[in-house]
Structure formats: C-alpha cells, structure tokens
Amino acid sequence: MLLSRRALLAAAAGLAFPAAARSQEPYPVNMDEWKKLPFKFQRQQMEFETTEPPGTVVVDSRKCFLYLVLGGGQALRYGVAVGKAAHAWDGEVIIKNMKEWPTWTPAPYHIKTKPDLAKWLPGGMPGGPENPLGARAMYLFKGEVDTINRIHGAAHLGDIGKKATAGCIGMLNGDVIDLYSRVQIGTRVVMLKKSGFFG
C-alpha cells in the first residue's frame, strides 16, 4: 500500500531524525553527517516534476540524486553514489526486501576483484560498522529476480555525487536510515535513462 501524499509530506517535513530513534541503533551512526556534504547533495525537500505517483523512488544516476516522490511537484532529494559504467543499469525495479544492519554476501564479481572476500562465503559478513551495506539495505528485484543491486548505507562523504559503487545505490548511513523509514516493501524504484530537469 502506498503512503498518502499527506502522510509523505508530513514525513518529509521532519528532515532531522528523531533523537529517540538515534539511541535505538545497535552501532553508532552520525545522523547529521549529511550536513557536511556540499549543499546540492544535502537531504532536502524540493521541486520535482514527474508523472510518477507519490511514494515512488526515482534515481538520477547521471547527477547522483535519489528522489522520494511526495506529489504536488515535490520530492525529498538525497545525494547518492551510483554504479560505475560497467555496472550501470536503468529501468524499473521493486523493493522486495528490507533489512536493518544486514548481512552482506559478496557477489562473484567482488570475489574476482578481491579474492580475500571469499572468506565471507557462504554465510555472509554479519551486519555492523564494517559491513559494506551499512545500517540499512533495500533489495531491488525485477519481477521475482534479485538484481543483486541494493539501496544501502555505508557510503563515505567523498563517495556521494560520484560513480563509486558496483551497481548499487550508496547512501550515507543517516540518509539510508531516513529513507528506509519512509518506504516499504513493494515501493517502485525507477532509474532514469536520461537526467532529470532539476539539480
């Protein structure tokens, strides 16, 4: 079920994450780290004209922005790191799974470039501060097929605004926690083929 436009706008109004939520995290997270980004990559509500319904996530891979559509010509925008050219993708997927402090299992191409990562097979690397998925992961599926791409945390400040991931959409831990609280299983994620108008 998609959130109503009113609910999304109300949620977007609170860009700062509640202090109570900060204390519930099992590992330290700097929820205000986004404020250290260049202004254009800071989390902000802004104008965004789209035909996508409220609740849709739209990713502009060329400009390294992720938008949560609020409706009424508005969206909540986050700066992100996106996939390098060799791992780029476009089109539409669905969030089919969501996890807090998820386990990370390296894919074959990770093992190929860094053979020592094989130590995490088959069970995967437990969630925690060193885990490449960070504080949250949203698993992207095309129909019933896992794309192996994720919207996830653990991006560094210097990654945001760059093509710095292996096909995933990387966010600061504070930003991914914020986004995670606003989406749900079944949320559509649209990767633009051409850059959007705003930015």
N, C-alpha and C positions, 0 to 999 in steps of 0.2 A: 504494500500500500504506500503510495507517495504521500509525503507530507503536504499539508495545505500551504498555499502561498503565505497566508497569515502566520502560520507556525514557522515557516522558513525565515520570514522577515524578522519575526520576534527573536529567533535564534541568532540571526546574523547581527542583531543589534548589540549582542554581548560578545564583542571580539576578544575580550580578555577572558581567559579560562578561570572558572571559579576556584578560589583558594582551597575549598574543601576537596575538589577533585585532584588538586596537586598532591595533597597528602596521602591519597589513596594509591598512588603509583608505587609499585614494589621496588623501583630503582629511581634514582634522581633524574629529573627532567627539567631543563630550563625552559619553562613555558613562555618566557618573554624573549627567547633568543631571536624570534622573527623581527624584533625591533632593531636588531643590529644589521639587518640586510639593507642594501640600497633601497631607497623609498619605493621604487617601482616594483620590487619583489616582496614588499611587506604585505601581509594579510590585510585586505581592505574590501569594503563594500563599494561597488562602483557600477557605472552604467555598462550594460552588456546586452545588445540587441541580438536575439536569437529566436528561432522558431521552436527550440527545444522546451519542453514543459518544465515547470519548477521541480526541483529535486534531481535533475539530470546533472551529471558531471561532464564538463567539456574541457578537453585538454588541447591547448595550442602548443604543439611541440616545437614549432619554429621559434616562438617567443618565450617558451619555457614558463607558461602560465597554466594553472588549473582553475577552472571556474565552477562553482556550485551555483546553478541557476536558481534564482529566487523568484523570478517572474516580475512583471511590471517593468521590464527593461533593466533589471538589477541582477547582480550576481556578487557572490563573495569570491574574491580572487586571491590565489596563493601563488607565490613563486615556487617553481619546482626544478628539479634536474630531470632530464629525459634521456631516452636511449640514444646511443651513438648511431651513426648512419647504418652500420652493419646490422643493428638490431632494431631499427626503427619499424614502426607499424602504424597503420591507420584503420579507420572504420569504427565499428560499434561493438562493445562487449558489455557484459553484465557482471556486477559484483555478486559472486555466488557463495563466498565465504568471507568471514571477518574474524580476525584473531588479535587479542592483546598479547604483547610480548611473545610473538610467535616463534616456533622452531623454524630454522632455515635449513633446507636441504640443497646443496649445490647441484646445479644442472650439469650435464655433460660438458657444455662449453666452458663452465667455470673450472672443471677438473682439467680440461685441455690446457687452459692458460696458467692454472695454478694447481699442479698435481697434488700438493700437500693438503688441499681441501678434501681429498678422498677420505681423510680420517673421520669426516662427519657423516659418512655413509655407513649403514643405510638409515640410521635413526634421525640424523639431522643435528644441527647445532642448537642447543637449548636457547630459549629466549633470554635476553639480558643486554646490558650496555654494549657488549662487543658484537652482538648479532647484527648482520648486515640489513635485516628487515626492521630493526629498531623497535619502537614502542607499539606500533600497530601495523597490520597488513590487511589489505583488501584484495582478494584473489579474483582475477579477471578471467572470465570464461567466454568463449564463443559458442553459444548453444551449450552442449554438455562437455565440451572440450576445454580443458585447462590450457590457457595460452602460455602459462609459466611466467606471465607478467603480473606485476603487483603494483598497487599504490602502497608505498611503505615509508617508514621513517628512517632514521639514521643518516640522512644526508648531512653533510657538513656545510657550514655557511658558504664556503668557497665553491661548493657544487651547484648551488642554486643559480639558475639562469644559464646553465651550461648543459651540453650533451655529455653527461658524465655517468650514465648507468648502462647496464646491459639489457636495455629494452623496458625496464620498469620505470615507474614514475616515482622519483625520490623526493621526500619532503623532510623538513626539519621535524624532529620528534614532537615538539609542541604543536606544530601545524597539523601533523598527521593525527594526533590525538583529537584536535579540534574538528577536523574533517570527519573523522571516524564517528564522533558524537552526533553528526548531522546527517549521515547517510545510513543505509540499511541494505540487507541482502535483497537483491532484485534491482538495485539502482543501476540505471544505464550510464555507461561511460562512453563518450564519443570523442575519438581522436580526430581532430580536424585535418583534412587533406591540404587545406590552404590556411594561412594565418588569418586570425580574426581581425576585426577592424580596430579594436581597442587595445591599448597597451602603451 
